[in-house]
Amino acid sequence: MTDRRRFLAGLAGVCAASALPVSRADDGMRVLTATDVHVKDYPTVQAVQWIGEQLERRTDGRLRLRLYHAGQLGRESEAIDMARFGAIDITRVYSGALNNAFPLTQALCLPYVFDSVAHLRRALDGDVGAQVLQGFQARGLVGLAIYDSGPRCFYNIKHPIVEPGDLHGLKIRVPMSDIFIRMLRLFGANPTPLPLGEVFSGMETHMIDGAENNIRSFQSSRHFEAARYWSHSDHSYAPDVLLMSQRSLESLAPRDRTLVIELARESVQVMRGLWAHQEEAARRTVMESGVRSNECDIAAFRAAAQPLLEHYRRDPAIDRLHRRIRELA
């Protein structure tokens, strides 16, 4: 908590003085600061740690990275602002949290736009991913990389979800994203935006009935201890994005800028390798604990989500990205 207060106070100072990040040493050594809301052993956290290890090794210790995990410096919305103003250097955030400020990310979060992880990766590794990353430059950020994070499914404390009608009246946590709020309403649920860190207590106190996320987050957040029903809706493959303060990147020497960008791109494969192993281990853990798993009527969910797709595709930029994504299916 002390670290968080210190950095939030630093953010106010940066905004007032328009100063460069303070993580610079007089002897030429630079310590970059990174944040993530996930726990220490989560694949995205470990991938960014790998970037830090490579930076230190390849610059003989001149460039280093200090990573604050498990939301030590606040929520993702706070991390985005801190990066924009240069109070922190790098942050990993869920793409749903970026939808309003960076509209191109909406194309990655729409329901049933991707058919599989392989389909998602074809899009992220090609021109679709490149266009989305370029879109961050308009607001003081640099898109370094996109980490995929598997299909998102529903889980709850009451009963199996097979078709949209089973969500009727349930209070389901969603991220702070208009797409997810509108999608849950179309499914008949009562969407409840909450930070990830408040979901467990929300289910325990019955403030909410469930949530939606990938299996690794379901396990690492220990939500499976409260929600005993997991339903394979696969309604979204919305990925994570690794962002850097444009101010921080431009303050580096040209060769160091290139190195940071190269390592960030390389970290995607590191993250995917970790993800494959941990996703399967997470699935075993939650199922062995007695969580009940069921398949869903995907056709019914697709049909219910269709008005949402039509709404967002009225934007020509989103429609172009959507068409390109579907071409890669």
N, C-alpha and C positions, 0 to 999 in steps of 0.2 A: 504494500500500500504506500510505503514511503517513496519507492521508486516511481509509482504512478503519480503521486502528488508532485514530485520533483519535475517530472516530464510535462505534466499539464501546466505547471507554473512556467516551465521553459517555453511551452507553446505560446503562452500569452506574451512573453518577452520577445519571442521571434516575430510574432504578428505586429507588435508595436514598433520594433526596431528594424524590421526587415533584414535581420542578420542572417549570416550563414549558420549551418548547424555547428553546435559548440563541441562536437566530438572530434576535435582536432588537437593534436599535441604539438608543442613547440619544436620538438625534435624531428618533425616531419612525419611521424607515425600518425595514421588516421584510423580511428575506431568508428566503424559504421554501426548504427543502431537499427535493429530489425524487431518486428513484433508479429505475434500470431496468437489467436485466442485458443488454439488447440494445445493439448498436453504435450509434454516433452518428447514422448516417443511417437507422436503422430507423424505420418509420412511427409507432410508439408514442412513441419518443424525440422525434421531430420534433413530434408533436402536443402533448406536454407542454412542449416548448420554445416552441411557439406560445402556450400558456397564459401562460407567463412573459413573453413579449413583450407580450401584451395587458394583463397585470396592470401592467407597468411603464408602458405608454403611458397606460392609463386612470386611473392613480393619480399621474401625474406623477413616477414614480420612487419613490413611497413604499412600494409593494409590489413586490418583485422575487423571482425564483426562480433558484436554483442547482441545476442538474441533474447528477447523477453517473451516467453511462451505463456500459455494458460491465461491469457488476458491480463497479464500483470500491469499493462499500461492502459487498460480500458477496452471498450467495445470496438468493433470493427469500424463503426461510423466515426469514432474519435480518432482511430488510427489513420483513416483516410485524410482527415483534416490535418492531423499532425504532419503527415507526409507532404501534403500540399504546401504547407508553410515552412517545411524544412526543420521541424522540431525533431522528427525521426527521419531516417534515411530510407528504410525498406519496410514494407508490410505485405503480408499475405492476407487477402480478404476474399470472401465468398462473392461470386459475381452478382448474386441477387441483391447484395447491398450496394451495388454500383449502378443499378438499372436507371434510377432517376437522374443521376448526374451525368452518366455516360450511356446514352441511349443505345449505342451499338451493342452493348452487352445484353440487351433484351433478347436479341436473336438467339443467344446461347441458353437462355432460361425458359423459353417458351415450352409448353407441355408437348411431349411426344414429337419434338422436332428431330431428335436423334433416335435411331433404332437400337443402338448398341454402343458399348465402349469403343469398339473398333471404328464404328462410323464417326463417333465424336472425335477420336484422335485423327482421323483423316482430315476432318475439318480444321481442328486446332493446329495441325502441323502444316497446313497449307495457307491459301490466300484468305480464308475466313478468319483464322486466328491472327494473321498479320494485320488485317483491316481493323479488328477489334483492338489490338494492341496500339495501333497508331492513333486511335481515337482518344487516348488519354492525354495526349500532348496539349490539347486545348485548355486544360485546367491545371497545369503545373505538375503533372505526373508523367512518368515514363513507364509504359507497359513492358516489363522485363520478360515475363513468361506466363503461360497458362497451364495450371495443373488440373488434370481431370480428376474427378473424385467419385466415380461410379454412379449408379442409378439411385435416385431418391425414392423412398417408399414411405408408406404411412405406418405408424405404430400408435397404439392407444391402450387405455386401461380397461376398456369395456368389452369389446367383442371383435371378431374378425371383420375386415373390410373387404368385401368381394366386388361390389359395384357401387357407383356413386351414392345410391340411396342409403347405403350403410353409414355414410358420413353425415346424414341429415341430423342437424341439431348439435353435433359434436363440436366442442371448442378445441380447435386444432391450432397449435402454435405454427406460425409462419415467420420467415425472416422479414425484415423491413423492406418489402418489395411489392409494388402495386401488382405485378404479374401474379405472384403467389396469393395475394389477398383476393384478387378477382377470380383466380382459378378455384380456390376453395369455396367461394360463394357459388360458382357454377356447379360444383360438386355437391352443394347442399349443406356444407359445413359452416361453422361460425369461425372465420379466421381470426386468430389472436396474435398480433405481432408482439414478439418478446425477444430479448437477447438470449443467446444460447445458454448462458450461465443461469438463467432463471427457469429453465424448462423443468428440471428435475423437481424442484420444490413446487412448481406450478402443478405438476401431476400429483404429487403427494398430497397437496392441500385441495385438490380438485378444482383449482382455479381454471385449469385446462384439462381436457380429456386425452390429449395426445399431441403428436407432432409429426413431422416428416423430415427424413434425412437419409444419408447413406448408412450402410451397415457398420462401417468403421466408427463413425461418430456416435451411432446408437450404442455401440459397445464402450468406446473410450469415455463418453460422458456418463456412463452407467445408467442411462435412461432405461435400459432393459430390466433393471431391478424394480422399476415402477410400472412400466408399460409391458404387459405380457402378451400382447398381440402384435405380430409383425405381418404386414400385408404387402405382397410384391406388386405394387402398382407401377413402379418404374416410370413415374409421371414426368420426371425431369432428370436430365444429366448435367444440370448447371454446374460449371467447373469453378475452380478457384483462380485468382489472378495474383501474380507477384508484381507489386508496384514499387517504384522508387521515386523519391522526390526529384523533380527535374533540377531544382536548385542544388541538391546534393550531388547529382551526377555531373552537372556542369562545373562544379567546384573541384572536381578531380582532374588530374593531368590526363591528356588525351589517351595515353596508353592504358591508364587505369580505368577510364571509362569503357574502353574496348574490352578489357579483361572482365569487368563486372558484367557487361552484357553477354559476353561469351559464356561465362560460367553459369549465369542464370539460364541461358538456353540449354546448356548441358545438364543442368540440374533436373530438367523435365524427365529425362530417362532415369535418373537416380530415384526421383520420386515415384515413377511408375513401377520400378522394380520393388521398392518398399511397399507400395500399395498392394500389389498382387499378393504378396506374402501376408500382409497384415489383414487384408480384407477377408481372406479365407480363415485366418485364425480368429478374427472377430466373429465370423458367422458360426464357427464351432462353439465359441464361448457362449454366445447368447442362446443357441439352440440347446446346448447341454445344460443350460440353467433352467430349461423348461418353458422357454418362450414358444408360443404357438405360432407357426408360420403357415400362410396360405397363399395360393395364387389368386389373381384378380381377373375380372372380365375386362381386359385391356380395351377391347372394342367399345365397350360402354363408356369407359373413361375418355377415350379418344373423341367419341361423339359429343360428350358433355363439354369437352374443352374446345371444340371447334369454333364457337363464337369468339373466344379469346384470341385464337390464332387470326381469325378474320379481322378483328379489331386492330391488332398490332401490325398486320401486313398492309394496312392502309398507308403506313409510313413507307415511302419508296425505298429508303435505305435499308430498313428492316426486311422488306419484301425481297430485295436483291440478295441479301445474305441468306434469307430463308430458302430461296430458290437454289442458291449455290449449295447449301447444306443438303438439301434433298437430292441434288444431282449426285452427291457423293455417297448416297445410301447404298 
